[in-house]
Amino acid sequence: MKKIVPGEANLQQFHQLLLGAVAPRPIALASTIDKDGKPNLSPFSFFNVFGVNPPTLIFSPSRRGRDNTTKDTFENIKQHAEVVINVVNYEMVEQNNLSSNEFAKGVNEFEKSGFTPIASEMVKPFRVKESPVQFECVVKQVIETSQLPAAGNLVICEIVMIHINENVLNAKGGIDQEKIDLIGRLGGNMYCRTTGNASFEVKKPGEIPGIGVDSLPDSVRNSEILTGNDLGKLGGLPALPTDEDIKQLKLKVPYELPEIHHLAKSLIVEGKVFEALCVLMSGI
């Protein structure tokens, strides 16, 4: 068997080994606010439940390995010790992925990802409407495991209220795992889900943040044909098509609405996301 001693291995490679070995991991889509009340939304897969009485969730917005900086979520929690942890199901995976972009400080990830913020009842951070289960939490303790790059910051949270979409409940009032269709993180770009084919891939955002769902035309954002996952993929593109891009494609697309949206959806399924956006914008 291969033997590895922590501290002697390359940090990035060691990190990837841990992610590949400790899986699948549930995802905490964490909503926080800073001292001025500005919202932040970011997913974390170093997350789980650790107690029932009191109900305790712990997640870790770790220090960045490349430059040892901390994430906005971590800084927000130190300024305002409340968080809403939203669970993530398959219908949310692309928008969730988009929210993981490292946007500039102050950018509203709710707007960029296209998720809907709704008011909480016992804490100030917003809930994510699309999430089937939302945990309003107060932060009881933060444990910084070290000041080294990639070190964990354990955020220990006590649940003060749970919101559950009744559509994911079974006849006895429990959560139906088929209906909730949760996803988990594996190593690399891989995910898994609790129904259907277990594993699938969602590519991580690139170095250039995606344009965001908020940059898409209203007719695209409000489409009755495109899903949240479709919008998440479109919002993950690094730039909008140019007039020339659209002009070249428009000559090949003799369609009108809503056929254009059906065509775009089929292109997204084929992985031709940029072409799909060109098609959508050709019909505007």
C-alpha positions in Angstrom: 0.0 0.0 0.0 1.1 3.5 -0.7 2.2 5.4 2.4 1.9 9.2 2.9 2.9 11.2 5.8 1.1 14.6 6.2 3.5 17.4 5.9 5.9 15.5 3.6 3.5 15.4 0.7 2.6 18.1 -1.8 -0.2 20.1 -0.2 -2.5 20.3 -3.2 -2.0 16.6 -4.0 -2.6 15.7 -0.4 -5.8 17.8 -0.4 -7.1 16.0 -3.5 -6.4 12.6 -1.9 -8.5 13.6 1.1 -11.3 14.8 -1.0 -11.3 11.6 -3.1 -11.1 9.3 0.0 -13.6 11.1 2.3 -16.6 11.0 0.1 -19.4 11.5 -0.6 -19.7 14.7 1.4 -23.0 16.6 1.9 -23.0 20.2 0.8 -23.8 23.2 3.0 -24.9 26.1 0.9 -24.1 28.8 3.6 -25.9 32.1 3.6 -24.3 34.9 5.8 -24.2 38.6 6.1 -21.4 41.0 6.9 -21.5 43.8 9.5 -23.3 46.1 7.1 -26.0 43.5 6.3 -24.7 42.6 2.8 -25.5 39.0 1.9 -23.0 36.3 0.9 -23.7 32.8 -0.4 -21.2 30.0 -0.8 -21.2 26.1 -0.8 -19.0 24.0 1.5 -18.5 20.2 1.4 -16.6 20.0 4.7 -19.9 19.7 6.4 -22.1 17.4 8.5 -24.5 17.0 11.5 -22.8 16.3 14.8 -25.5 16.2 17.4 -29.3 16.3 18.0 -29.7 17.8 21.5 -28.8 20.5 20.9 -29.1 20.1 17.1 -25.5 20.8 15.9 -24.2 21.3 12.4 -20.5 22.0 11.6 -19.0 23.2 8.4 -15.5 24.5 7.5 -14.8 27.5 5.3 -11.1 26.5 5.2 -8.2 28.9 4.5 -7.2 28.9 0.8 -4.3 26.7 0.1 -2.7 28.8 -2.6 -2.4 32.1 -0.7 -3.6 31.4 2.9 -6.4 33.9 2.7 -9.8 33.4 4.3 -13.2 33.3 2.7 -15.9 36.0 3.0 -18.2 33.4 4.7 -15.6 33.0 7.5 -15.1 36.7 7.9 -18.9 37.4 7.9 -19.4 34.8 10.7 -16.9 36.6 12.8 -18.8 39.9 12.3 -22.3 38.5 12.6 -22.6 35.0 14.3 -25.5 33.7 12.3 -25.8 31.5 9.2 -28.5 29.7 7.2 -27.3 26.3 6.0 -29.3 25.3 2.9 -29.1 21.7 1.6 -28.5 21.1 -2.1 -30.4 18.7 -4.3 -29.9 17.7 -7.9 -32.2 20.5 -9.3 -29.8 23.1 -7.7 -26.4 21.6 -8.6 -25.5 24.0 -11.5 -26.6 27.1 -9.7 -24.8 25.8 -6.5 -21.7 25.3 -8.6 -22.0 28.9 -10.0 -22.2 30.3 -6.5 -18.8 28.8 -5.7 -17.1 31.3 -8.0 -14.7 33.6 -6.2 -16.5 36.8 -7.1 -15.1 40.1 -5.8 -16.0 41.1 -2.3 -19.4 42.7 -2.1 -20.8 40.8 -5.1 -24.2 39.3 -4.3 -24.0 35.5 -5.0 -27.8 35.3 -4.8 -28.0 37.4 -7.9 -25.1 35.8 -9.7 -26.4 32.2 -9.1 -30.0 33.1 -9.7 -31.1 31.7 -6.3 -34.0 33.5 -4.6 -33.3 35.0 -1.2 -36.2 34.8 1.3 -36.3 36.3 4.8 -35.5 34.0 7.8 -37.6 34.2 11.0 -35.0 33.9 13.8 -31.7 35.0 12.2 -30.8 37.8 9.8 -29.1 35.9 6.8 -31.4 35.0 4.0 -32.6 31.5 3.2 -32.4 30.0 -0.4 -36.0 29.5 -1.6 -35.0 26.7 -4.0 -33.4 24.5 -1.2 -35.8 21.8 0.1 -34.5 22.1 3.6 -33.1 25.3 5.2 -31.5 25.4 8.7 -31.5 28.8 10.5 -28.5 28.7 12.8 -26.6 30.6 15.4 -22.9 30.2 15.6 -21.9 28.9 19.0 -18.1 28.5 18.4 -15.4 28.8 15.8 -12.3 26.7 16.0 -9.3 27.7 13.8 -7.3 24.5 13.5 -4.2 26.5 12.5 -3.0 29.6 10.6 -1.4 27.5 7.9 -2.6 27.3 4.2 -5.6 25.0 3.7 -6.3 24.8 7.5 -9.8 24.2 8.6 -12.0 26.7 10.4 -14.7 24.7 12.2 -17.9 26.7 12.5 -20.1 25.0 15.1 -23.7 25.9 14.6 -26.9 25.3 16.6 -30.1 25.0 14.7 -32.8 27.3 15.9 -35.4 26.6 13.2 -35.8 24.3 10.2 -37.8 24.9 7.1 -38.8 21.9 5.0 -40.6 21.8 1.7 -43.6 19.5 2.2 -43.1 18.1 -1.3 -40.1 16.1 0.0 -41.9 14.5 2.9 -43.4 11.0 3.0 -46.8 9.9 4.4 -45.3 9.6 7.9 -43.9 13.2 7.8 -40.3 12.0 7.3 -38.0 13.0 4.5 -38.3 10.8 1.4 -34.8 10.3 0.0 -36.1 9.8 -3.5 -38.1 13.0 -3.4 -35.4 15.2 -1.9 -32.8 13.9 -4.3 -29.8 15.3 -2.5 -26.3 15.4 -4.0 -22.8 15.0 -2.5 -19.3 15.9 -3.5 -16.7 13.4 -4.5 -13.1 14.0 -5.5 -12.1 16.3 -8.4 -15.2 17.5 -10.4 -17.3 14.5 -9.4 -20.6 14.5 -7.6 -23.1 11.9 -6.7 -26.9 11.9 -6.1 -29.2 9.8 -4.0 -31.4 8.7 -6.9 -30.9 7.5 -10.5 -27.4 7.2 -11.8 -25.2 7.8 -8.7 -22.3 9.8 -10.1 -22.0 12.7 -12.5 -19.6 15.5 -13.3 -19.9 19.3 -12.8 -16.8 21.2 -13.9 -15.5 23.6 -11.3 -15.6 27.3 -12.2 -12.6 28.7 -14.0 -10.3 31.4 -12.8 -12.5 34.0 -14.5 -15.9 34.2 -12.6 -19.0 33.4 -14.6 -21.1 36.2 -15.9 -23.9 35.1 -13.4 -27.6 34.4 -14.0 -28.3 38.1 -13.3 -26.4 39.0 -16.5 -28.7 36.9 -18.7 -31.5 38.7 -20.6 -34.9 38.7 -18.8 -36.4 36.5 -21.5 -33.8 33.8 -20.7 -34.0 34.1 -16.9 -37.8 33.9 -17.0 -38.0 31.1 -19.5 -40.7 28.5 -18.8 -38.5 25.9 -20.6 -35.1 26.3 -19.2 -34.4 24.9 -15.7 -32.4 26.3 -12.8 -29.6 24.0 -13.9 -29.7 25.3 -17.4 -29.5 28.9 -16.1 -26.6 27.9 -13.9 -24.7 26.6 -16.9 -25.4 29.7 -18.9 -24.4 31.9 -16.0 -21.2 30.0 -15.7 -19.9 31.3 -19.1 -17.0 33.7 -18.8 -18.6 36.3 -21.2 -21.7 37.1 -23.1 -21.7 36.4 -26.8 -20.7 39.4 -29.0 -23.0 40.8 -31.7 -20.8 39.0 -34.3 -21.2 35.6 -32.5 -25.0 36.1 -32.5 -25.0 37.3 -36.1 -23.2 34.3 -37.4 -25.5 31.9 -35.6 -28.7 33.8 -36.4 -28.3 32.9 -40.1 -28.4 29.2 -39.1 -31.4 29.4 -36.7 -34.7 30.0 -38.6 -36.6 29.6 -35.3 -38.9 31.8 -33.2 -39.9 31.6 -29.6 -40.5 29.3 -27.9 -38.7 27.0 -30.4 -35.5 28.9 -29.7 -35.7 27.9 -26.0 -36.2 24.2 -26.9 -33.3 24.3 -29.3 -31.1 26.0 -26.7 -32.0 23.4 -24.1 -31.0 20.6 -26.5 -27.7 22.4 -27.1 -27.1 22.6 -23.3 -27.7 18.9 -23.0 -25.1 18.3 -25.7 -22.6 20.5 -23.8 -22.8 23.4 -26.3 -23.6 26.0 -23.7 -22.1 29.1 -25.4 -23.8 28.2 -28.6 -27.1 27.8 -26.7 -26.7 31.4 -25.3 -26.0 32.7 -28.8 -29.2 31.0 -30.0 -31.2 32.5 -27.1 -29.9 36.0 -27.7 -30.5 35.7 -31.4 -34.2 35.6 -30.6 -34.2 38.9 -28.7 
